[in-house]
Amino acid sequence: MAQEPQQGHRVRRRGHSVVLYLAFVHVTTDQQALVPLGHELFKYVSFIILLGSLFTVSGGIVLRGDLAPRPWTTPRFWRAERCSPT
């Protein structure tokens, strides 16, 4: 069973020690320990940018109508928009 930290005790973050360990391994051995870390960091940042752009783009989409908010309402609304003559 996991124990909760008591009040007054600090919970240590180990993120810095992992990066320092990988930097140490990268410098002292022939292994390229920081390359996978950089690759994952690039993927993480690009995903955050993608999420931000999707939130920005979707901010201008508004569905208006007097339909009740139900899970099956949105597909019906889209089908009605697609089939309507414009």
PyMOL Python script that loads the backbone (N, CA, C, O; Angstrom):
from pymol import cmd

cmd.read_pdbstr("""\
ATOM      1  N   MET A   1       0.828  -1.167   0.000  1.00  0.00           N
ATOM      2  CA  MET A   1       0.000   0.000   0.000  1.00  0.00           C
ATOM      3  C   MET A   1       0.886   1.248   0.000  1.00  0.00           C
ATOM      4  O   MET A   1       1.840   1.334   0.772  1.00  0.00           O
ATOM      5  N   ALA A   2       0.571   2.206  -0.859  1.00  0.00           N
ATOM      6  CA  ALA A   2       1.358   3.432  -0.937  1.00  0.00           C
ATOM      7  C   ALA A   2       1.004   4.345   0.220  1.00  0.00           C
ATOM      8  O   ALA A   2      -0.163   4.504   0.577  1.00  0.00           O
ATOM      9  N   GLN A   3       2.027   4.937   0.793  1.00  0.00           N
ATOM     10  CA  GLN A   3       1.795   5.844   1.904  1.00  0.00           C
ATOM     11  C   GLN A   3       1.834   7.278   1.411  1.00  0.00           C
ATOM     12  O   GLN A   3       2.676   7.643   0.591  1.00  0.00           O
ATOM     13  N   GLU A   4       0.917   8.086   1.917  1.00  0.00           N
ATOM     14  CA  GLU A   4       0.880   9.503   1.578  1.00  0.00           C
ATOM     15  C   GLU A   4       1.984  10.215   2.366  1.00  0.00           C
ATOM     16  O   GLU A   4       2.252   9.855   3.512  1.00  0.00           O
ATOM     17  N   PRO A   5       2.626  11.223   1.760  1.00  0.00           N
ATOM     18  CA  PRO A   5       3.630  11.971   2.525  1.00  0.00           C
ATOM     19  C   PRO A   5       2.965  12.766   3.639  1.00  0.00           C
ATOM     20  O   PRO A   5       1.872  13.306   3.469  1.00  0.00           O
ATOM     21  N   GLN A   6       3.630  12.826   4.765  1.00  0.00           N
ATOM     22  CA  GLN A   6       3.096  13.563   5.901  1.00  0.00           C
ATOM     23  C   GLN A   6       3.213  15.055   5.633  1.00  0.00           C
ATOM     24  O   GLN A   6       4.045  15.506   4.846  1.00  0.00           O
ATOM     25  N   GLN A   7       2.355  15.806   6.309  1.00  0.00           N
ATOM     26  CA  GLN A   7       2.418  17.252   6.126  1.00  0.00           C
ATOM     27  C   GLN A   7       3.753  17.764   6.636  1.00  0.00           C
ATOM     28  O   GLN A   7       4.283  17.286   7.639  1.00  0.00           O
ATOM     29  N   GLY A   8       4.277  18.734   5.931  1.00  0.00           N
ATOM     30  CA  GLY A   8       5.564  19.288   6.309  1.00  0.00           C
ATOM     31  C   GLY A   8       6.728  18.651   5.567  1.00  0.00           C
ATOM     32  O   GLY A   8       7.804  19.244   5.490  1.00  0.00           O
ATOM     33  N   HIS A   9       6.539  17.464   5.024  1.00  0.00           N
ATOM     34  CA  HIS A   9       7.585  16.799   4.269  1.00  0.00           C
ATOM     35  C   HIS A   9       7.493  17.206   2.813  1.00  0.00           C
ATOM     36  O   HIS A   9       6.398  17.309   2.259  1.00  0.00           O
ATOM     37  N   ARG A  10       8.619  17.434   2.203  1.00  0.00           N
ATOM     38  CA  ARG A  10       8.653  17.801   0.791  1.00  0.00           C
ATOM     39  C   ARG A  10       8.675  16.555  -0.079  1.00  0.00           C
ATOM     40  O   ARG A  10       9.356  15.577   0.225  1.00  0.00           O
ATOM     41  N   VAL A  11       7.927  16.609  -1.152  1.00  0.00           N
ATOM     42  CA  VAL A  11       7.964  15.536  -2.132  1.00  0.00           C
ATOM     43  C   VAL A  11       9.027  15.916  -3.146  1.00  0.00           C
ATOM     44  O   VAL A  11       8.940  16.971  -3.775  1.00  0.00           O
ATOM     45  N   ARG A  12      10.026  15.068  -3.307  1.00  0.00           N
ATOM     46  CA  ARG A  12      11.123  15.395  -4.214  1.00  0.00           C
ATOM     47  C   ARG A  12      10.764  15.040  -5.639  1.00  0.00           C
ATOM     48  O   ARG A  12      10.154  14.006  -5.913  1.00  0.00           O
ATOM     49  N   ARG A  13      11.153  15.912  -6.529  1.00  0.00           N
ATOM     50  CA  ARG A  13      10.959  15.678  -7.955  1.00  0.00           C
ATOM     51  C   ARG A  13      12.271  15.107  -8.498  1.00  0.00           C
ATOM     52  O   ARG A  13      13.346  15.628  -8.203  1.00  0.00           O
ATOM     53  N   ARG A  14      12.181  14.048  -9.284  1.00  0.00           N
ATOM     54  CA  ARG A  14      13.387  13.396  -9.772  1.00  0.00           C
ATOM     55  C   ARG A  14      13.670  13.703 -11.227  1.00  0.00           C
ATOM     56  O   ARG A  14      14.533  13.060 -11.825  1.00  0.00           O
ATOM     57  N   GLY A  15      12.975  14.663 -11.820  1.00  0.00           N
ATOM     58  CA  GLY A  15      13.181  14.991 -13.220  1.00  0.00           C
ATOM     59  C   GLY A  15      14.582  15.514 -13.501  1.00  0.00           C
ATOM     60  O   GLY A  15      15.192  15.151 -14.506  1.00  0.00           O
ATOM     61  N   HIS A  16      15.094  16.365 -12.617  1.00  0.00           N
ATOM     62  CA  HIS A  16      16.420  16.933 -12.828  1.00  0.00           C
ATOM     63  C   HIS A  16      17.508  15.882 -12.706  1.00  0.00           C
ATOM     64  O   HIS A  16      18.487  15.914 -13.450  1.00  0.00           O
ATOM     65  N   SER A  17      17.348  14.953 -11.777  1.00  0.00           N
ATOM     66  CA  SER A  17      18.378  13.925 -11.597  1.00  0.00           C
ATOM     67  C   SER A  17      18.417  12.974 -12.794  1.00  0.00           C
ATOM     68  O   SER A  17      19.485  12.467 -13.137  1.00  0.00           O
ATOM     69  N   VAL A  18      17.270  12.724 -13.438  1.00  0.00           N
ATOM     70  CA  VAL A  18      17.260  11.865 -14.622  1.00  0.00           C
ATOM     71  C   VAL A  18      18.000  12.544 -15.764  1.00  0.00           C
ATOM     72  O   VAL A  18      18.788  11.907 -16.463  1.00  0.00           O
ATOM     73  N   VAL A  19      17.751  13.831 -15.955  1.00  0.00           N
ATOM     74  CA  VAL A  19      18.439  14.565 -17.016  1.00  0.00           C
ATOM     75  C   VAL A  19      19.939  14.634 -16.729  1.00  0.00           C
ATOM     76  O   VAL A  19      20.745  14.476 -17.645  1.00  0.00           O
ATOM     77  N   LEU A  20      20.323  14.866 -15.484  1.00  0.00           N
ATOM     78  CA  LEU A  20      21.749  14.899 -15.136  1.00  0.00           C
ATOM     79  C   LEU A  20      22.393  13.530 -15.358  1.00  0.00           C
ATOM     80  O   LEU A  20      23.524  13.451 -15.837  1.00  0.00           O
ATOM     81  N   TYR A  21      21.685  12.455 -15.015  1.00  0.00           N
ATOM     82  CA  TYR A  21      22.209  11.116 -15.244  1.00  0.00           C
ATOM     83  C   TYR A  21      22.399  10.857 -16.736  1.00  0.00           C
ATOM     84  O   TYR A  21      23.436  10.337 -17.149  1.00  0.00           O
ATOM     85  N   LEU A  22      21.395  11.221 -17.552  1.00  0.00           N
ATOM     86  CA  LEU A  22      21.521  11.019 -18.994  1.00  0.00           C
ATOM     87  C   LEU A  22      22.653  11.863 -19.576  1.00  0.00           C
ATOM     88  O   LEU A  22      23.363  11.406 -20.472  1.00  0.00           O
ATOM     89  N   ALA A  23      22.830  13.088 -19.079  1.00  0.00           N
ATOM     90  CA  ALA A  23      23.944  13.915 -19.540  1.00  0.00           C
ATOM     91  C   ALA A  23      25.278  13.290 -19.158  1.00  0.00           C
ATOM     92  O   ALA A  23      26.222  13.315 -19.948  1.00  0.00           O
ATOM     93  N   PHE A  24      25.366  12.729 -17.953  1.00  0.00           N
ATOM     94  CA  PHE A  24      26.590  12.070 -17.511  1.00  0.00           C
ATOM     95  C   PHE A  24      26.892  10.860 -18.393  1.00  0.00           C
ATOM     96  O   PHE A  24      28.033  10.672 -18.817  1.00  0.00           O
ATOM     97  N   VAL A  25      25.885  10.045 -18.671  1.00  0.00           N
ATOM     98  CA  VAL A  25      26.073   8.874 -19.528  1.00  0.00           C
ATOM     99  C   VAL A  25      26.451   9.310 -20.941  1.00  0.00           C
ATOM    100  O   VAL A  25      27.294   8.679 -21.579  1.00  0.00           O
ATOM    101  N   HIS A  26      25.848  10.362 -21.424  1.00  0.00           N
ATOM    102  CA  HIS A  26      26.119  10.866 -22.774  1.00  0.00           C
ATOM    103  C   HIS A  26      27.579  11.318 -22.911  1.00  0.00           C
ATOM    104  O   HIS A  26      28.219  11.067 -23.932  1.00  0.00           O
ATOM    105  N   VAL A  27      28.094  11.982 -21.882  1.00  0.00           N
ATOM    106  CA  VAL A  27      29.454  12.530 -21.948  1.00  0.00           C
ATOM    107  C   VAL A  27      30.510  11.465 -21.677  1.00  0.00           C
ATOM    108  O   VAL A  27      31.560  11.464 -22.320  1.00  0.00           O
ATOM    109  N   THR A  28      30.251  10.557 -20.735  1.00  0.00           N
ATOM    110  CA  THR A  28      31.298   9.630 -20.311  1.00  0.00           C
ATOM    111  C   THR A  28      31.333   8.328 -21.103  1.00  0.00           C
ATOM    112  O   THR A  28      32.316   7.593 -21.008  1.00  0.00           O
ATOM    113  N   THR A  29      30.309   8.021 -21.873  1.00  0.00           N
ATOM    114  CA  THR A  29      30.293   6.771 -22.632  1.00  0.00           C
ATOM    115  C   THR A  29      30.043   7.078 -24.106  1.00  0.00           C
ATOM    116  O   THR A  29      29.866   8.232 -24.497  1.00  0.00           O
ATOM    117  N   ASP A  30      30.032   6.028 -24.904  1.00  0.00           N
ATOM    118  CA  ASP A  30      29.758   6.184 -26.330  1.00  0.00           C
ATOM    119  C   ASP A  30      28.257   6.203 -26.632  1.00  0.00           C
ATOM    120  O   ASP A  30      27.860   6.399 -27.781  1.00  0.00           O
ATOM    121  N   GLN A  31      27.430   6.003 -25.617  1.00  0.00           N
ATOM    122  CA  GLN A  31      25.984   5.996 -25.842  1.00  0.00           C
ATOM    123  C   GLN A  31      25.463   7.407 -26.066  1.00  0.00           C
ATOM    124  O   GLN A  31      25.907   8.362 -25.429  1.00  0.00           O
ATOM    125  N   GLN A  32      24.516   7.516 -26.982  1.00  0.00           N
ATOM    126  CA  GLN A  32      23.877   8.804 -27.250  1.00  0.00           C
ATOM    127  C   GLN A  32      22.614   8.897 -26.388  1.00  0.00           C
ATOM    128  O   GLN A  32      21.501   8.717 -26.882  1.00  0.00           O
ATOM    129  N   ALA A  33      22.799   9.177 -25.103  1.00  0.00           N
ATOM    130  CA  ALA A  33      21.698   9.127 -24.150  1.00  0.00           C
ATOM    131  C   ALA A  33      20.757  10.321 -24.278  1.00  0.00           C
ATOM    132  O   ALA A  33      19.581  10.199 -23.936  1.00  0.00           O
ATOM    133  N   LEU A  34      21.225  11.452 -24.750  1.00  0.00           N
ATOM    134  CA  LEU A  34      20.376  12.636 -24.835  1.00  0.00           C
ATOM    135  C   LEU A  34      19.592  12.710 -26.131  1.00  0.00           C
ATOM    136  O   LEU A  34      18.641  13.485 -26.224  1.00  0.00           O
ATOM    137  N   VAL A  35      19.961  11.928 -27.131  1.00  0.00           N
ATOM    138  CA  VAL A  35      19.260  11.966 -28.418  1.00  0.00           C
ATOM    139  C   VAL A  35      17.809  11.505 -28.271  1.00  0.00           C
ATOM    140  O   VAL A  35      16.917  12.192 -28.769  1.00  0.00           O
ATOM    141  N   PRO A  36      17.527  10.372 -27.611  1.00  0.00           N
ATOM    142  CA  PRO A  36      16.116   9.995 -27.437  1.00  0.00           C
ATOM    143  C   PRO A  36      15.336  11.003 -26.591  1.00  0.00           C
ATOM    144  O   PRO A  36      14.151  11.237 -26.830  1.00  0.00           O
ATOM    145  N   LEU A  37      15.997  11.591 -25.615  1.00  0.00           N
ATOM    146  CA  LEU A  37      15.331  12.594 -24.793  1.00  0.00           C
ATOM    147  C   LEU A  37      14.952  13.812 -25.633  1.00  0.00           C
ATOM    148  O   LEU A  37      13.847  14.337 -25.500  1.00  0.00           O
ATOM    149  N   GLY A  38      15.850  14.256 -26.483  1.00  0.00           N
ATOM    150  CA  GLY A  38      15.548  15.375 -27.373  1.00  0.00           C
ATOM    151  C   GLY A  38      14.445  15.044 -28.352  1.00  0.00           C
ATOM    152  O   GLY A  38      13.601  15.885 -28.660  1.00  0.00           O
ATOM    153  N   HIS A  39      14.453  13.805 -28.844  1.00  0.00           N
ATOM    154  CA  HIS A  39      13.409  13.375 -29.771  1.00  0.00           C
ATOM    155  C   HIS A  39      12.036  13.394 -29.099  1.00  0.00           C
ATOM    156  O   HIS A  39      11.069  13.892 -29.674  1.00  0.00           O
ATOM    157  N   GLU A  40      11.951  12.858 -27.896  1.00  0.00           N
ATOM    158  CA  GLU A  40      10.683  12.846 -27.172  1.00  0.00           C
ATOM    159  C   GLU A  40      10.248  14.254 -26.801  1.00  0.00           C
ATOM    160  O   GLU A  40       9.056  14.558 -26.833  1.00  0.00           O
ATOM    161  N   LEU A  41      11.180  15.105 -26.455  1.00  0.00           N
ATOM    162  CA  LEU A  41      10.845  16.493 -26.146  1.00  0.00           C
ATOM    163  C   LEU A  41      10.288  17.195 -27.373  1.00  0.00           C
ATOM    164  O   LEU A  41       9.333  17.965 -27.264  1.00  0.00           O
ATOM    165  N   PHE A  42      10.873  16.939 -28.544  1.00  0.00           N
ATOM    166  CA  PHE A  42      10.368  17.517 -29.787  1.00  0.00           C
ATOM    167  C   PHE A  42       8.946  17.041 -30.068  1.00  0.00           C
ATOM    168  O   PHE A  42       8.090  17.836 -30.457  1.00  0.00           O
ATOM    169  N   LYS A  43       8.690  15.735 -29.870  1.00  0.00           N
ATOM    170  CA  LYS A  43       7.346  15.201 -30.091  1.00  0.00           C
ATOM    171  C   LYS A  43       6.347  15.824 -29.118  1.00  0.00           C
ATOM    172  O   LYS A  43       5.217  16.128 -29.501  1.00  0.00           O
ATOM    173  N   TYR A  44       6.753  16.015 -27.872  1.00  0.00           N
ATOM    174  CA  TYR A  44       5.878  16.607 -26.866  1.00  0.00           C
ATOM    175  C   TYR A  44       5.529  18.048 -27.224  1.00  0.00           C
ATOM    176  O   TYR A  44       4.364  18.440 -27.165  1.00  0.00           O
ATOM    177  N   VAL A  45       6.525  18.829 -27.592  1.00  0.00           N
ATOM    178  CA  VAL A  45       6.286  20.233 -27.942  1.00  0.00           C
ATOM    179  C   VAL A  45       5.423  20.335 -29.189  1.00  0.00           C
ATOM    180  O   VAL A  45       4.520  21.171 -29.238  1.00  0.00           O
ATOM    181  N   SER A  46       5.673  19.509 -30.197  1.00  0.00           N
ATOM    182  CA  SER A  46       4.855  19.564 -31.401  1.00  0.00           C
ATOM    183  C   SER A  46       3.413  19.160 -31.104  1.00  0.00           C
ATOM    184  O   SER A  46       2.491  19.701 -31.715  1.00  0.00           O
ATOM    185  N   PHE A  47       3.197  18.225 -30.182  1.00  0.00           N
ATOM    186  CA  PHE A  47       1.836  17.841 -29.801  1.00  0.00           C
ATOM    187  C   PHE A  47       1.125  18.989 -29.086  1.00  0.00           C
ATOM    188  O   PHE A  47      -0.057  19.229 -29.332  1.00  0.00           O
ATOM    189  N   ILE A  48       1.823  19.693 -28.216  1.00  0.00           N
ATOM    190  CA  ILE A  48       1.237  20.834 -27.514  1.00  0.00           C
ATOM    191  C   ILE A  48       0.878  21.937 -28.511  1.00  0.00           C
ATOM    192  O   ILE A  48      -0.167  22.573 -28.374  1.00  0.00           O
ATOM    193  N   ILE A  49       1.728  22.169 -29.506  1.00  0.00           N
ATOM    194  CA  ILE A  49       1.425  23.160 -30.543  1.00  0.00           C
ATOM    195  C   ILE A  49       0.203  22.726 -31.341  1.00  0.00           C
ATOM    196  O   ILE A  49      -0.656  23.551 -31.654  1.00  0.00           O
ATOM    197  N   LEU A  50       0.116  21.444 -31.672  1.00  0.00           N
ATOM    198  CA  LEU A  50      -1.050  20.929 -32.389  1.00  0.00           C
ATOM    199  C   LEU A  50      -2.324  21.135 -31.577  1.00  0.00           C
ATOM    200  O   LEU A  50      -3.334  21.583 -32.121  1.00  0.00           O
ATOM    201  N   LEU A  51      -2.293  20.817 -30.288  1.00  0.00           N
ATOM    202  CA  LEU A  51      -3.465  21.031 -29.447  1.00  0.00           C
ATOM    203  C   LEU A  51      -3.864  22.491 -29.399  1.00  0.00           C
ATOM    204  O   LEU A  51      -5.047  22.816 -29.495  1.00  0.00           O
ATOM    205  N   GLY A  52      -2.892  23.371 -29.252  1.00  0.00           N
ATOM    206  CA  GLY A  52      -3.188  24.803 -29.221  1.00  0.00           C
ATOM    207  C   GLY A  52      -3.808  25.289 -30.516  1.00  0.00           C
ATOM    208  O   GLY A  52      -4.740  26.093 -30.501  1.00  0.00           O
ATOM    209  N   SER A  53      -3.291  24.801 -31.646  1.00  0.00           N
ATOM    210  CA  SER A  53      -3.848  25.228 -32.931  1.00  0.00           C
ATOM    211  C   SER A  53      -5.257  24.671 -33.121  1.00  0.00           C
ATOM    212  O   SER A  53      -6.114  25.357 -33.678  1.00  0.00           O
ATOM    213  N   LEU A  54      -5.516  23.448 -32.672  1.00  0.00           N
ATOM    214  CA  LEU A  54      -6.866  22.897 -32.782  1.00  0.00           C
ATOM    215  C   LEU A  54      -7.853  23.666 -31.915  1.00  0.00           C
ATOM    216  O   LEU A  54      -8.984  23.905 -32.339  1.00  0.00           O
ATOM    217  N   PHE A  55      -7.455  24.052 -30.725  1.00  0.00           N
ATOM    218  CA  PHE A  55      -8.330  24.863 -29.886  1.00  0.00           C
ATOM    219  C   PHE A  55      -8.578  26.222 -30.521  1.00  0.00           C
ATOM    220  O   PHE A  55      -9.688  26.749 -30.440  1.00  0.00           O
ATOM    221  N   THR A  56      -7.560  26.795 -31.151  1.00  0.00           N
ATOM    222  CA  THR A  56      -7.719  28.089 -31.801  1.00  0.00           C
ATOM    223  C   THR A  56      -8.677  27.994 -32.980  1.00  0.00           C
ATOM    224  O   THR A  56      -9.566  28.833 -33.128  1.00  0.00           O
ATOM    225  N   VAL A  57      -8.501  26.987 -33.811  1.00  0.00           N
ATOM    226  CA  VAL A  57      -9.347  26.827 -34.997  1.00  0.00           C
ATOM    227  C   VAL A  57     -10.779  26.499 -34.603  1.00  0.00           C
ATOM    228  O   VAL A  57     -11.718  27.039 -35.188  1.00  0.00           O
ATOM    229  N   SER A  58     -10.959  25.629 -33.627  1.00  0.00           N
ATOM    230  CA  SER A  58     -12.311  25.209 -33.266  1.00  0.00           C
ATOM    231  C   SER A  58     -13.070  26.280 -32.504  1.00  0.00           C
ATOM    232  O   SER A  58     -14.271  26.132 -32.278  1.00  0.00           O
ATOM    233  N   GLY A  59     -12.417  27.333 -32.111  1.00  0.00           N
ATOM    234  CA  GLY A  59     -13.106  28.407 -31.406  1.00  0.00           C
ATOM    235  C   GLY A  59     -14.110  29.129 -32.285  1.00  0.00           C
ATOM    236  O   GLY A  59     -15.028  29.754 -31.755  1.00  0.00           O
ATOM    237  N   GLY A  60     -13.980  29.073 -33.614  1.00  0.00           N
ATOM    238  CA  GLY A  60     -14.890  29.760 -34.499  1.00  0.00           C
ATOM    239  C   GLY A  60     -16.046  28.906 -34.982  1.00  0.00           C
ATOM    240  O   GLY A  60     -16.859  29.384 -35.774  1.00  0.00           O
ATOM    241  N   ILE A  61     -16.154  27.667 -34.540  1.00  0.00           N
ATOM    242  CA  ILE A  61     -17.226  26.789 -34.984  1.00  0.00           C
ATOM    243  C   ILE A  61     -18.375  26.893 -33.985  1.00  0.00           C
ATOM    244  O   ILE A  61     -18.210  26.600 -32.800  1.00  0.00           O
ATOM    245  N   VAL A  62     -19.546  27.315 -34.481  1.00  0.00           N
ATOM    246  CA  VAL A  62     -20.709  27.463 -33.615  1.00  0.00           C
ATOM    247  C   VAL A  62     -21.883  26.735 -34.256  1.00  0.00           C
ATOM    248  O   VAL A  62     -22.183  26.954 -35.430  1.00  0.00           O
ATOM    249  N   LEU A  63     -22.543  25.878 -33.502  1.00  0.00           N
ATOM    250  CA  LEU A  63     -23.753  25.212 -33.958  1.00  0.00           C
ATOM    251  C   LEU A  63     -24.931  25.876 -33.262  1.00  0.00           C
ATOM    252  O   LEU A  63     -24.987  25.935 -32.033  1.00  0.00           O
ATOM    253  N   ARG A  64     -25.869  26.372 -34.054  1.00  0.00           N
ATOM    254  CA  ARG A  64     -27.032  27.038 -33.473  1.00  0.00           C
ATOM    255  C   ARG A  64     -28.280  26.264 -33.841  1.00  0.00           C
ATOM    256  O   ARG A  64     -28.359  25.666 -34.914  1.00  0.00           O
ATOM    257  N   GLY A  65     -29.234  26.276 -32.962  1.00  0.00           N
ATOM    258  CA  GLY A  65     -30.493  25.603 -33.229  1.00  0.00           C
ATOM    259  C   GLY A  65     -31.288  25.434 -31.954  1.00  0.00           C
ATOM    260  O   GLY A  65     -30.819  25.766 -30.865  1.00  0.00           O
ATOM    261  N   ASP A  66     -32.475  24.922 -32.094  1.00  0.00           N
ATOM    262  CA  ASP A  66     -33.331  24.705 -30.932  1.00  0.00           C
ATOM    263  C   ASP A  66     -33.399  23.219 -30.561  1.00  0.00           C
ATOM    264  O   ASP A  66     -34.363  22.767 -29.943  1.00  0.00           O
ATOM    265  N   LEU A  67     -32.383  22.485 -30.939  1.00  0.00           N
ATOM    266  CA  LEU A  67     -32.348  21.053 -30.664  1.00  0.00           C
ATOM    267  C   LEU A  67     -31.856  20.804 -29.241  1.00  0.00           C
ATOM    268  O   LEU A  67     -31.036  21.553 -28.711  1.00  0.00           O
ATOM    269  N   ALA A  68     -32.364  19.755 -28.644  1.00  0.00           N
ATOM    270  CA  ALA A  68     -31.939  19.389 -27.291  1.00  0.00           C
ATOM    271  C   ALA A  68     -30.504  18.857 -27.331  1.00  0.00           C
ATOM    272  O   ALA A  68     -30.144  18.143 -28.267  1.00  0.00           O
ATOM    273  N   PRO A  69     -29.688  19.186 -26.343  1.00  0.00           N
ATOM    274  CA  PRO A  69     -28.298  18.713 -26.332  1.00  0.00           C
ATOM    275  C   PRO A  69     -28.217  17.243 -25.932  1.00  0.00           C
ATOM    276  O   PRO A  69     -28.150  16.922 -24.746  1.00  0.00           O
ATOM    277  N   ARG A  70     -28.223  16.374 -26.895  1.00  0.00           N
ATOM    278  CA  ARG A  70     -28.121  14.933 -26.686  1.00  0.00           C
ATOM    279  C   ARG A  70     -26.968  14.407 -27.537  1.00  0.00           C
ATOM    280  O   ARG A  70     -26.577  15.062 -28.504  1.00  0.00           O
ATOM    281  N   PRO A  71     -26.414  13.243 -27.201  1.00  0.00           N
ATOM    282  CA  PRO A  71     -25.298  12.707 -27.984  1.00  0.00           C
ATOM    283  C   PRO A  71     -25.633  12.453 -29.440  1.00  0.00           C
ATOM    284  O   PRO A  71     -24.746  12.552 -30.287  1.00  0.00           O
ATOM    285  N   TRP A  72     -26.862  12.134 -29.766  1.00  0.00           N
ATOM    286  CA  TRP A  72     -27.230  11.832 -31.142  1.00  0.00           C
ATOM    287  C   TRP A  72     -27.657  13.075 -31.919  1.00  0.00           C
ATOM    288  O   TRP A  72     -27.928  12.986 -33.117  1.00  0.00           O
ATOM    289  N   THR A  73     -27.723  14.227 -31.262  1.00  0.00           N
ATOM    290  CA  THR A  73     -28.167  15.455 -31.930  1.00  0.00           C
ATOM    291  C   THR A  73     -27.130  15.960 -32.919  1.00  0.00           C
ATOM    292  O   THR A  73     -27.487  16.373 -34.022  1.00  0.00           O
ATOM    293  N   THR A  74     -25.871  15.938 -32.555  1.00  0.00           N
ATOM    294  CA  THR A  74     -24.832  16.493 -33.419  1.00  0.00           C
ATOM    295  C   THR A  74     -24.725  15.758 -34.755  1.00  0.00           C
ATOM    296  O   THR A  74     -24.682  16.425 -35.790  1.00  0.00           O
ATOM    297  N   PRO A  75     -24.680  14.426 -34.794  1.00  0.00           N
ATOM    298  CA  PRO A  75     -24.656  13.770 -36.117  1.00  0.00           C
ATOM    299  C   PRO A  75     -25.887  14.080 -36.960  1.00  0.00           C
ATOM    300  O   PRO A  75     -25.779  14.223 -38.178  1.00  0.00           O
ATOM    301  N   ARG A  76     -27.060  14.186 -36.327  1.00  0.00           N
ATOM    302  CA  ARG A  76     -28.270  14.546 -37.067  1.00  0.00           C
ATOM    303  C   ARG A  76     -28.152  15.965 -37.618  1.00  0.00           C
ATOM    304  O   ARG A  76     -28.570  16.235 -38.744  1.00  0.00           O
ATOM    305  N   PHE A  77     -27.590  16.854 -36.834  1.00  0.00           N
ATOM    306  CA  PHE A  77     -27.402  18.239 -37.271  1.00  0.00           C
ATOM    307  C   PHE A  77     -26.465  18.290 -38.470  1.00  0.00           C
ATOM    308  O   PHE A  77     -26.733  19.006 -39.436  1.00  0.00           O
ATOM    309  N   TRP A  78     -25.376  17.543 -38.419  1.00  0.00           N
ATOM    310  CA  TRP A  78     -24.431  17.516 -39.538  1.00  0.00           C
ATOM    311  C   TRP A  78     -25.070  16.927 -40.785  1.00  0.00           C
ATOM    312  O   TRP A  78     -24.858  17.428 -41.889  1.00  0.00           O
ATOM    313  N   ARG A  79     -25.861  15.851 -40.611  1.00  0.00           N
ATOM    314  CA  ARG A  79     -26.515  15.227 -41.739  1.00  0.00           C
ATOM    315  C   ARG A  79     -27.509  16.201 -42.377  1.00  0.00           C
ATOM    316  O   ARG A  79     -27.606  16.264 -43.602  1.00  0.00           O
ATOM    317  N   ALA A  80     -28.241  16.953 -41.569  1.00  0.00           N
ATOM    318  CA  ALA A  80     -29.201  17.926 -42.080  1.00  0.00           C
ATOM    319  C   ALA A  80     -28.482  19.036 -42.828  1.00  0.00           C
ATOM    320  O   ALA A  80     -28.977  19.502 -43.854  1.00  0.00           O
ATOM    321  N   GLU A  81     -27.326  19.472 -42.339  1.00  0.00           N
ATOM    322  CA  GLU A  81     -26.554  20.529 -43.021  1.00  0.00           C
ATOM    323  C   GLU A  81     -26.018  20.037 -44.352  1.00  0.00           C
ATOM    324  O   GLU A  81     -25.996  20.789 -45.326  1.00  0.00           O
ATOM    325  N   ARG A  82     -25.586  18.784 -44.407  1.00  0.00           N
ATOM    326  CA  ARG A  82     -25.010  18.237 -45.620  1.00  0.00           C
ATOM    327  C   ARG A  82     -26.079  18.011 -46.686  1.00  0.00           C
ATOM    328  O   ARG A  82     -25.804  18.169 -47.875  1.00  0.00           O
ATOM    329  N   CYS A  83     -27.282  17.647 -46.282  1.00  0.00           N
ATOM    330  CA  CYS A  83     -28.343  17.333 -47.233  1.00  0.00           C
ATOM    331  C   CYS A  83     -29.153  18.557 -47.664  1.00  0.00           C
ATOM    332  O   CYS A  83     -29.911  18.499 -48.632  1.00  0.00           O
ATOM    333  N   SER A  84     -28.986  19.651 -46.945  1.00  0.00           N
ATOM    334  CA  SER A  84     -29.806  20.827 -47.271  1.00  0.00           C
ATOM    335  C   SER A  84     -29.271  21.496 -48.534  1.00  0.00           C
ATOM    336  O   SER A  84     -28.058  21.629 -48.692  1.00  0.00           O
ATOM    337  N   PRO A  85     -30.176  21.927 -49.453  1.00  0.00           N
ATOM    338  CA  PRO A  85     -29.726  22.597 -50.683  1.00  0.00           C
ATOM    339  C   PRO A  85     -29.272  24.014 -50.368  1.00  0.00           C
ATOM    340  O   PRO A  85     -30.001  24.786 -49.745  1.00  0.00           O
ATOM    341  N   THR A  86     -28.053  24.353 -50.805  1.00  0.00           N
ATOM    342  CA  THR A  86     -27.547  25.712 -50.625  1.00  0.00           C
ATOM    343  C   THR A  86     -27.033  26.272 -51.915  1.00  0.00           C
ATOM    344  O   THR A  86     -26.567  27.411 -51.951  1.00  0.00           O
TER     345      THR A  86
END
""", "prot")
cmd.dss("prot")
cmd.show_as("cartoon", "prot")
cmd.util.cbc("prot")
cmd.orient("prot")
